[in-house]
Amino acid sequence: MKRQMLLAAGIALAATSAQADVIAPDDVVMNEYGEIAESLTGQPGDPARGLEILVSRSEGNCIACHQATALEEYPWHGEVGPSFDGVGARWDEAALRGIIVNADNMFPDSVMPSFYRVSGYTRPGNAFTGNAPEGPLDPLLSAQDVEDVVAFLMTLTEY
Protein backbone atom coordinates (compact mmCIF):
# COMPACT_ATOMS: atom_id res chain seq x y z
CA MET A 1 0.00 0.00 0.00
CA LYS A 2 2.77 2.41 0.99
CA ARG A 3 4.63 1.57 -2.21
CA GLN A 4 1.52 2.29 -4.32
CA MET A 5 1.05 5.65 -2.59
CA LEU A 6 4.68 6.58 -3.30
CA LEU A 7 4.28 5.55 -6.93
CA ALA A 8 1.09 7.61 -7.26
CA ALA A 9 2.80 10.60 -5.64
CA GLY A 10 5.74 10.24 -8.03
CA ILE A 11 3.46 10.13 -11.05
CA ALA A 12 1.56 13.19 -9.83
CA LEU A 13 4.84 15.04 -9.24
CA ALA A 14 6.10 14.12 -12.70
CA ALA A 15 2.87 15.35 -14.28
CA THR A 16 3.10 18.62 -12.36
CA SER A 17 6.76 18.98 -13.33
CA ALA A 18 5.96 18.39 -17.01
CA GLN A 19 3.16 20.95 -16.82
CA ALA A 20 5.54 23.47 -15.20
CA ASP A 21 7.81 23.29 -18.28
CA VAL A 22 5.10 24.68 -20.57
CA ILE A 23 5.88 28.19 -21.79
CA ALA A 24 2.89 30.48 -21.25
CA PRO A 25 1.66 32.38 -24.33
CA ASP A 26 2.88 35.76 -23.04
CA ASP A 27 6.32 34.28 -22.19
CA VAL A 28 7.11 32.88 -25.66
CA VAL A 29 10.43 34.18 -26.99
CA MET A 30 10.70 34.81 -30.73
CA ASN A 31 13.74 35.90 -32.68
CA GLU A 32 13.75 38.96 -34.95
CA TYR A 33 12.12 36.91 -37.74
CA GLY A 34 9.31 35.54 -35.56
CA GLU A 35 10.83 32.06 -35.22
CA ILE A 36 10.56 30.20 -31.92
CA ALA A 37 13.57 27.95 -31.37
CA GLU A 38 12.52 26.49 -28.03
CA SER A 39 9.76 23.90 -27.76
CA LEU A 40 6.74 25.29 -25.92
CA THR A 41 6.52 22.13 -23.81
CA GLY A 42 9.92 20.48 -23.80
CA GLN A 43 8.11 17.40 -25.12
CA PRO A 44 8.31 16.06 -28.68
CA GLY A 45 5.28 16.60 -30.85
CA ASP A 46 3.06 13.71 -31.90
CA PRO A 47 2.55 13.84 -35.70
CA ALA A 48 -0.58 11.65 -35.55
CA ARG A 49 -2.19 14.02 -33.05
CA GLY A 50 -0.98 16.96 -35.14
CA LEU A 51 -2.86 15.58 -38.14
CA GLU A 52 -6.04 15.31 -36.04
CA ILE A 53 -5.73 18.94 -34.96
CA LEU A 54 -4.91 20.12 -38.47
CA VAL A 55 -8.02 18.58 -40.06
CA SER A 56 -10.46 18.97 -37.17
CA ARG A 57 -13.03 21.73 -37.61
CA SER A 58 -13.27 22.11 -33.83
CA GLU A 59 -9.51 22.45 -33.28
CA GLY A 60 -6.94 23.84 -35.74
CA ASN A 61 -9.00 23.48 -38.92
CA CYS A 62 -5.87 24.35 -40.88
CA ILE A 63 -7.13 22.82 -44.13
CA ALA A 64 -9.96 25.34 -44.21
CA CYS A 65 -7.30 27.76 -45.51
CA HIS A 66 -4.48 25.49 -46.72
CA GLN A 67 -4.39 22.74 -49.35
CA ALA A 68 -2.31 19.58 -48.96
CA THR A 69 -2.06 16.84 -51.57
CA ALA A 70 -1.21 14.29 -48.84
CA LEU A 71 -4.55 15.10 -47.17
CA GLU A 72 -6.83 14.65 -50.20
CA GLU A 73 -9.04 12.25 -48.22
CA TYR A 74 -10.13 15.16 -46.02
CA PRO A 75 -12.67 17.50 -47.65
CA TRP A 76 -12.82 21.27 -47.98
CA HIS A 77 -9.26 22.40 -48.56
CA GLY A 78 -8.86 26.14 -48.75
CA GLU A 79 -6.83 28.39 -50.98
CA VAL A 80 -6.36 31.40 -48.68
CA GLY A 81 -3.00 30.25 -47.32
CA PRO A 82 -0.09 28.61 -49.09
CA SER A 83 -0.11 24.90 -49.84
CA PHE A 84 1.23 22.54 -47.19
CA ASP A 85 2.93 20.50 -49.93
CA GLY A 86 6.64 20.45 -49.08
CA VAL A 87 6.20 22.65 -45.99
CA GLY A 88 8.52 20.40 -43.94
CA ALA A 89 11.26 20.92 -46.54
CA ARG A 90 10.70 24.70 -46.87
CA TRP A 91 10.62 25.59 -43.17
CA ASP A 92 12.34 24.32 -40.04
CA GLU A 93 10.60 23.63 -36.73
CA ALA A 94 11.40 27.06 -35.27
CA ALA A 95 9.82 28.84 -38.23
CA LEU A 96 6.73 26.62 -38.28
CA ARG A 97 6.29 27.05 -34.52
CA GLY A 98 6.52 30.83 -34.94
CA ILE A 99 3.99 30.86 -37.76
CA ILE A 100 1.48 28.80 -35.77
CA VAL A 101 1.94 30.77 -32.56
CA ASN A 102 1.64 34.19 -34.21
CA ALA A 103 1.83 34.38 -38.01
CA ASP A 104 1.74 38.20 -37.91
CA ASN A 105 5.34 38.28 -36.68
CA MET A 106 6.57 36.64 -39.87
CA PHE A 107 3.85 37.80 -42.24
CA PRO A 108 2.37 41.14 -41.10
CA ASP A 109 -0.47 41.04 -43.65
CA SER A 110 -1.48 37.47 -42.81
CA VAL A 111 -5.09 36.66 -41.98
CA MET A 112 -4.00 33.49 -40.19
CA PRO A 113 -5.15 33.35 -36.55
CA SER A 114 -2.60 33.49 -33.77
CA PHE A 115 -3.08 30.02 -32.33
CA TYR A 116 -1.03 30.51 -29.13
CA ARG A 117 -1.50 34.15 -28.25
CA VAL A 118 -3.66 35.70 -25.54
CA SER A 119 -2.84 39.42 -25.53
CA GLY A 120 -1.79 42.33 -27.71
CA TYR A 121 -4.52 42.06 -30.31
CA THR A 122 -8.14 43.03 -30.86
CA ARG A 123 -10.04 40.57 -28.74
CA PRO A 124 -13.03 38.70 -30.11
CA GLY A 125 -16.45 39.70 -28.88
CA ASN A 126 -18.43 38.06 -26.09
CA ALA A 127 -20.77 35.76 -28.04
CA PHE A 128 -23.02 37.96 -30.18
CA THR A 129 -23.18 40.96 -27.84
CA GLY A 130 -20.53 43.11 -29.53
CA ASN A 131 -18.81 43.54 -26.16
CA ALA A 132 -15.30 42.40 -25.35
CA PRO A 133 -15.22 39.18 -23.31
CA GLU A 134 -14.65 39.41 -19.60
CA GLY A 135 -11.47 37.92 -18.18
CA PRO A 136 -8.50 36.38 -19.93
CA LEU A 137 -8.81 34.37 -23.11
CA ASP A 138 -7.37 30.92 -23.59
CA PRO A 139 -5.17 30.34 -26.64
CA LEU A 140 -6.84 28.62 -29.59
CA LEU A 141 -4.44 25.67 -29.26
CA SER A 142 -2.52 24.39 -26.25
CA ALA A 143 1.27 24.45 -26.22
CA GLN A 144 1.37 20.70 -26.86
CA ASP A 145 -1.14 21.07 -29.69
CA VAL A 146 1.26 23.52 -31.35
CA GLU A 147 4.13 21.05 -30.95
CA ASP A 148 1.97 18.26 -32.39
CA VAL A 149 1.01 20.31 -35.46
CA VAL A 150 4.66 21.28 -36.01
CA ALA A 151 5.63 17.59 -35.81
CA PHE A 152 3.03 16.68 -38.43
CA LEU A 153 3.94 19.55 -40.75
CA MET A 154 7.57 18.46 -40.65
CA THR A 155 6.48 15.16 -42.25
CA LEU A 156 5.15 16.98 -45.33
CA THR A 157 8.34 17.12 -47.36
CA GLU A 158 6.99 16.13 -50.80
CA TYR A 159 5.93 18.76 -53.32
Backbone as a ProteinNet text record, in pm:
[ID]
protein_1_A
[PRIMARY]
MKRQMLLAAGIALAATSAQADVIAPDDVVMNEYGEIAESLTGQPGDPARGLEILVSRSEGNCIACHQATALEEYPWHGEVGPSFDGVGARWDEAALRGIIVNADNMFPDSVMPSFYRVSGYTRPGNAFTGNAPEGPLDPLLSAQDVEDVVAFLMTLTEY
[TERTIARY]
83	0	87.6	188.2	277.1	351.7	390.8	462.6	373.3	244.9	152.1	129.7	123.6	105.1	226.8	347.2	468.2	472.3	431.6	427.8	328.3	210.8	109	159.2	225.5	280	387.5	470	574.4	515.7	410.8	345.5	283.2	217	155.8	261.8	374.9	483.6	541.9	557.9	610.1	515.1	385.1	286.5	290.4	302.4	310.1	437.4	547.8	675.6	669.3	608.3	596.3	509.9	404.8	316.1	390	479.9	553.5	649.3	688.3	780.6	713.5	581.5	509.7	532.3	567.7	588.1	451.7	416.4	289	289.3	171.6	166.4	238.6	223.6	287.6	437	489.6	631.8	710.1	645	711.2	815.3	934.2	1043.3	1062.1	1050.3	1069.7	1194.9	1260.6	1374.3	1323.5	1413.5	1374.5	1289.3	1290.9	1212.4	1080.3	1054.4	931.5	942.9	1062.7	1083.2	1094.2	1049.6	1056.1	1139.8	1262.9	1356.7	1322.6	1276.1	1252.1	1112.4	1104.8	976.4	892.1	763.4	673.9	650	681.5	652	773.1	877.8	991.8	965.3	850.7	811.3	805.7	841.5	830.8	684.7	662.5	528.1	490	361.2	306.3	244.6	308	255.5	113.2	78.2	-57.7	-159.9	-129.4	-219	-219.9	-104.7	-97.7	-189.4	-195	-286.4	-430.6	-467.2	-603.9	-639.8	-549	-572.7	-585.7	-496.7	-491.2	-619.9	-682.6	-801.9	-932.9	-925.7	-1046.5	-1107.5	-1233.9	-1302.5	-1317.3	-1310.9	-1326.7	-1193	-1081.6	-950.7	-876.6	-772.7	-694.3	-763.9	-828.7	-899.9	-810.8	-685.1	-586.8	-622.5	-684.1	-713.1	-831.3	-893.3	-995.7	-930.5	-802.7	-730.1	-614.6	-564.3	-447.6	-482.5	-423.6	-438.6	-318.9	-339.8	-230.9	-264	-182.7	-205.8	-210.3	-125.7	-121.1	-248.7	-332.3	-455	-580	-569.1	-682.6	-806.3	-788.6	-904.1	-990.9	-937	-1013.5	-1073.3	-1201.9	-1267	-1240.6	-1275.3	-1282.4	-1148.4	-1054.2	-925.9	-944.5	-876.8	-886.5	-772.8	-784.3	-682.7	-638.6	-673.2	-636.3	-488	-440.9	-300.2	-222.7	-91	-8.6	-30.8	1.6	-11.2	82.6	38.2	122.8	218.8	203.4	292.6	436.8	523.3	664	695.5	598	620.3	732.6	746.7	851.9	990.8	997.2	1125.5	1155.4	1051.1	1069.7	1102.7	1048.4	1062	1119.2	1189.6	1233.9	1132.2	1154.9	1060	1041.3	1148.7	1139.9	1050.4	1063.8	981.6	835.7	810.9	672.6	606.9	681.4	628.6	591.8	679	652	529.9	514.4	398.8	269.7	268.9	148.1	115.9	217	194.1	140.5	205.9	164.1	217.1	141.1	183	214.3	151.1	173.5	318.7	394.2	534.2	619.8	581.2	657.4	593	461.6	385.2	283.9	323.4	237.1	98.7	82.6	-47.5	-127.9	-81.8	-148.4	-285.9	-378.4	-509.5	-516.4	-403.5	-399.6	-416.5	-499.2	-515.4	-385.7	-370.9	-259.9	-306.7	-255.9	-308.3	-259.6	-152.3	-103.5	-68.8	-166.6	-150.3	-273	-252.8	-366	-374	-280.4	-284	-220.8	-241.7	-179.1	-249.6	-375.6	-451.8	-595.6	-673.5	-813.6	-884.4	-942.6	-1003.6	-1138.5	-1171.8	-1302.8	-1414.2	-1530.9	-1644.9	-1699.9	-1777	-1843	-1971.1	-1963.9	-2076.9	-2122	-2248.7	-2302.1	-2341.3	-2281.3	-2318.2	-2247	-2132.2	-2053.4	-1961.2	-1968.1	-1881.4	-1759.9	-1649.4	-1530	-1558.9	-1498.9	-1522.5	-1462.1	-1516.7	-1464.7	-1359.7	-1252	-1146.9	-1052.8	-950.9	-849.9	-903.6	-847.1	-881.3	-781	-826.5	-736.7	-683.9	-564.1	-516.5	-603.8	-604.8	-684.2	-634.8	-503.1	-443.6	-356	-342.8	-252.1	-107.9	-14.5	127	160.5	108.3	136.9	69.2	-49.3	-114.4	-25.3	35.9	126.1	242	300.6	413.3	369.7	248	197.3	176.5	121.6	100.7	235.9	331.6	466.4	523.7	509.1	562.7	498.6	367.4	302.6	349.7	352.2	393.7	534.7	621.1	757.4	761.7	653.1	648.4	610.7	560.2	515.1	631	714.6	834.4	821.9	718.2	699.4	621.4	662.8	593.1	491.1
-119.1	0	125.8	126.6	240.6	261.1	150.8	156.9	215.9	176.3	228.8	378.2	422.9	565.1	645	590.1	657.9	665.5	556.3	554.9	659.1	663	760.7	902.9	927.1	1060.2	1096.5	1000.2	1024	1056.8	986.9	1013.1	1151.5	1187.2	1319.4	1428.3	1407.5	1504.5	1518.3	1408.2	1412.2	1488.1	1464.6	1535	1684.1	1721.3	1861.9	1924	1850	1898.4	1919.9	1825.3	1839.3	1959.6	1982.3	2095.3	2226.5	2226.1	2346.8	2388.9	2298.2	2328.6	2397.8	2406.5	2468.2	2619.3	2674.3	2818.9	2884	2976.2	3047.5	3135	3159.2	3238.1	3373.2	3445.2	3576	3567.5	3446.3	3428	3368.3	3346.3	3287.9	3385.9	3335.7	3418.3	3387.5	3492.1	3480.6	3558.1	3513.2	3590.2	3704	3779.6	3896.5	3861.4	3734.8	3691.1	3625.9	3615.8	3554.1	3405.4	3349.1	3206	3178.6	3061.2	3019.6	2893.1	2906.5	2794.7	2692.2	2738.2	2648.8	2588	2458.1	2390.3	2457	2467.8	2528.9	2438.5	2310	2213.4	2135	2133.2	2047.9	1902.5	1875.5	1739.8	1731.6	1618.2	1606.4	1608.7	1660	1660.4	1523.3	1496.3	1370.8	1398.6	1354.6	1384	1333.7	1218.5	1165.4	1258.2	1307.2	1402.1	1534.2	1573.6	1695.9	1690.8	1575.4	1557.9	1576.4	1516.8	1530.8	1677.6	1751.9	1894.2	1971.1	1942.1	2012	1997.6	1880.6	1857.5	1872.1	1887.6	1897	2036.4	2043.1	2172.9	2236	2157.4	2211.5	2242.8	2216	2245.3	2341.4	2295.3	2384.3	2424	2327	2348.1	2414.2	2375.1	2435.2	2417.8	2304.4	2281.9	2365.7	2440.6	2534.3	2645.6	2671.2	2775.6	2722.6	2604	2548.6	2418.1	2396.5	2273.5	2185	2053.5	1957.7	1832.7	1802	1683.9	1557.3	1547.4	1429.4	1412.9	1514.5	1509.5	1512.3	1462.2	1465.1	1395	1298.3	1225.4	1311.5	1425.6	1516.4	1625.5	1653.1	1750.1	1895.7	1983.5	2127.3	2195	2169.7	2240	2383.2	2474.5	2614.3	2658.9	2781.1	2839.3	2976.1	3009.8	3140	3142	3034.4	3025	2941.3	2941.6	2861.2	2711.7	2635.4	2490.3	2433.2	2325.6	2253.9	2158.5	2139.7	2049.9	2098.4	2013.2	2045.3	2139.5	2168.4	2265.1	2221.4	2090.6	2040.1	2052.4	2070.9	2092.5	2242.7	2324.7	2470.3	2540.5	2492.5	2559.2	2462.8	2515.9	2431.8	2442.7	2366	2362.6	2499.6	2574.2	2705.6	2799.8	2798.1	2884.2	2840.7	2710.3	2661.7	2693	2673.8	2704.7	2852.5	2939	3082.5	3120.2	3058.1	3086.2	3044.2	2928.5	2879.9	2965.5	2997.8	3077.3	3215.2	3284	3419	3453.2	3418.2	3437.7	3583.8	3677.4	3819.7	3861.5	3791.5	3828.2	3797.8	3698.5	3664.3	3722.5	3732.3	3780.1	3883.9	4010.8	4113.8	4127.2	4091.2	4103.7	3974	3876.8	3747	3757.3	3676	3666	3540.8	3470.4	3349.1	3384.9	3308.7	3334.7	3307.8	3376	3349.4	3238.2	3118.1	3002.5	2988.6	3060.9	3051.1	3190.4	3276.4	3415	3454.5	3531.9	3570	3720	3797.7	3941.6	4016.9	4149.3	4233.4	4233.4	4203.7	4205.9	4244.8	4272	4303.1	4175.3	4178.1	4056.8	4029.3	3903.1	3869.5	3909.1	3928.1	3969.7	3859.3	3897	3805.9	3756.1	3636.1	3576.3	3673.1	3707.9	3796	3932.4	3970.6	4096.4	4217.2	4197.9	4310.8	4365.6	4310.9	4354.2	4263.4	4320.6	4239.5	4136.8	4018.7	3918.1	3962	3910.3	3940.8	3837.8	3883.1	3792.4	3753.6	3678	3638.2	3534.5	3536	3437.2	3323.5	3204.7	3092	3096.1	3042.5	3034.4	2937.3	2950.7	2861.6	2717.6	2700	2567.4	2567.4	2451.2	2439	2435.2	2450.9	2444.7	2310	2201.1	2069.7	2052.3	2110.8	2107.1	2171.4	2284.4	2352.1	2259.9	2196.6	2105.2	1987.2	1937.9	1825.8	1865.8	1983.8	2031.4	2052.2	2110.7	2127.9	1992.2	1893.2	1759.3	1701	1720.2	1668.4	1744.6	1876.3	1954.9	1920.5	1884.3	1845.8	1717.7	1637.8	1515.8	1543.7	1662.5	1697.6	1756.4	1667.9	1711.7	1698.1	1632	1612.5	1728.1	1768.5	1876.3	1820
0	0	0	88.8	99.2	-33.1	-94.1	-221.1	-331.4	-332.2	-431.6	-411.8	-286.2	-258.8	-306.3	-284.2	-329.6	-482.1	-547.6	-693	-744.9	-684.9	-726.1	-704.1	-592.1	-564	-666.1	-702.8	-802.5	-937.9	-976.9	-1104.6	-1104.2	-994.3	-983.3	-988.9	-922.4	-923.8	-1063.9	-1133.9	-1270.3	-1362	-1346.1	-1428.1	-1399.2	-1273	-1235.7	-1290.4	-1283	-1333.3	-1483.7	-1555.5	-1700.8	-1735.2	-1658.4	-1681.5	-1654.3	-1556.2	-1520.2	-1631.5	-1719.7	-1828.1	-1946.1	-1946.2	-2056.6	-2053.8	-2167.3	-2178.8	-2200.7	-2114.3	-2125.1	-2250.1	-2309.3	-2432.8	-2424.6	-2315.3	-2304.4	-2275.1	-2248.7	-2219.5	-2335.9	-2448.4	-2565.5	-2619.3	-2646.7	-2698.9	-2847.7	-2928.2	-3072.6	-3111.8	-3218.3	-3267.6	-3356	-3415.7	-3494.8	-3616.9	-3658	-3773.5	-3733.5	-3603.4	-3555.8	-3529.4	-3545.8	-3521.8	-3371.7	-3332	-3191.6	-3184.6	-3139.1	-3137.4	-3030.5	-2916.3	-2803.4	-2809.4	-2784.8	-2775.5	-2667.9	-2690.4	-2591.8	-2471.8	-2487.5	-2380.9	-2333.2	-2412.6	-2380.2	-2414.7	-2472.9	-2512.1	-2665	-2721.7	-2867.7	-2911.5	-3029.9	-3084.8	-3137	-3140.1	-3190.3	-3327.8	-3436.6	-3570.4	-3593	-3537.1	-3555.1	-3490.8	-3372.9	-3305	-3380.8	-3434.7	-3514	-3635.2	-3701	-3813.8	-3769	-3656.1	-3604	-3582.6	-3523.4	-3495.8	-3626.4	-3720	-3847.2	-3928	-3923.9	-4006.3	-3929.2	-3798.9	-3717	-3723.5	-3755.8	-3761.5	-3623.5	-3518.9	-3383.4	-3317.2	-3386.8	-3328.5	-3422.1	-3488.9	-3574.3	-3702.2	-3766.1	-3892.1	-3997.8	-3998.7	-4088.3	-4236	-4271.3	-4413	-4462.3	-4375.2	-4421.5	-4504.4	-4478.8	-4551.4	-4635.4	-4603.5	-4672	-4743	-4858.1	-4935.4	-4907	-4910.2	-4896.4	-4976.7	-5074.3	-5157.3	-5072.6	-4970.9	-4883.9	-4801	-4798.2	-4717.1	-4804.1	-4927.4	-5019.9	-4967	-4875.9	-4822.3	-4731.9	-4687.5	-4602.5	-4690.6	-4676.1	-4765.4	-4727.2	-4820.3	-4798.4	-4776.5	-4863.8	-4856.3	-4904.6	-4838.7	-4875.3	-4965	-5011.7	-5098.1	-5048	-4925.1	-4868.5	-4833.7	-4770.3	-4731.5	-4830.8	-4818.2	-4909.2	-4888.5	-4989.5	-4984.1	-4877.9	-4814.3	-4719.1	-4790.5	-4920.6	-4993.2	-4977.9	-4925.3	-4907.9	-4792.9	-4707.3	-4599.3	-4505	-4482.3	-4394.5	-4455.3	-4586.5	-4653.6	-4667.1	-4670.8	-4686.7	-4556.1	-4446.1	-4317.3	-4214.2	-4116.1	-4004.3	-3889.8	-3784.4	-3672.5	-3608.6	-3591.3	-3527.2	-3606.8	-3738.4	-3823.3	-3819.5	-3832.2	-3828.2	-3693.8	-3585.7	-3452.4	-3443.3	-3495.3	-3493.5	-3575.3	-3691.2	-3776.1	-3706.5	-3644.5	-3577.2	-3454.8	-3377	-3256	-3292.1	-3385	-3421.4	-3560.6	-3662.1	-3800.8	-3833.6	-3763.1	-3790.5	-3773.1	-3687.5	-3667.5	-3789.5	-3866.3	-3987	-4112.2	-4109.6	-4224.2	-4175.9	-4168.7	-4109.9	-4173.8	-4298.7	-4365	-4362.4	-4285.7	-4280.5	-4214.5	-4262.9	-4198.1	-4110.1	-4100.2	-4018.8	-3870.9	-3798.6	-3655.2	-3579	-3468.7	-3376.9	-3284	-3303.3	-3233.2	-3088.5	-3051.7	-2913.4	-2862.4	-2867.1	-2824.8	-2744.3	-2639	-2554.1	-2526.3	-2578.5	-2553.5	-2669.9	-2670	-2770.8	-2904.7	-2907	-3031.3	-3001.3	-3104.6	-3086.2	-3046.5	-2928.4	-2874.3	-2939.7	-2954.2	-3011.1	-2915.5	-2969	-2887.7	-2800.3	-2701.6	-2609.4	-2675	-2731.5	-2804.4	-2912.5	-2913.7	-3017.9	-2961.3	-2849.8	-2784	-2840.3	-2905.9	-2953.2	-2846.8	-2725.1	-2616.1	-2607.2	-2557.2	-2535.3	-2426	-2434.1	-2330.9	-2198.1	-2092.8	-1960	-1923.7	-1862.3	-1818.4	-1930.1	-1893.7	-1993.2	-2091.3	-2209.4	-2311.5	-2308.9	-2340.7	-2358.6	-2501.7	-2524.8	-2663.7	-2742.5	-2874.1	-2958.7	-2950.9	-2941	-2925.8	-2801.2	-2738.7	-2625.3	-2675.6	-2584.7	-2621.9	-2685.1	-2628.7	-2685.8	-2821	-2837.9	-2968.9	-3075	-3041.2	-3134.7	-3170.6	-3069.7	-3094.8	-3181.7	-3159.9	-3239.4	-3385.5	-3408.3	-3545.6	-3614.7	-3543.8	-3601.1	-3640.8	-3551.6	-3581.1	-3706.4	-3723.1	-3843.4	-3967.1	-3959.6	-4075	-4121.3	-4029.8	-4064.6	-4147.3	-4144.4	-4224.6	-4369.8	-4397.3	-4532.5	-4612.2	-4665.4	-4736.3	-4888.3	-4935.2	-5080.1	-5139.4	-5260.3	-5332.3	-5426.2
[MASK]
+++++++++++++++++++++++++++++++++++++++++++++++++++++++++++++++++++++++++++++++++++++++++++++++++++++++++++++++++++++++++++++++++++++++++++++++++++++++++++++++

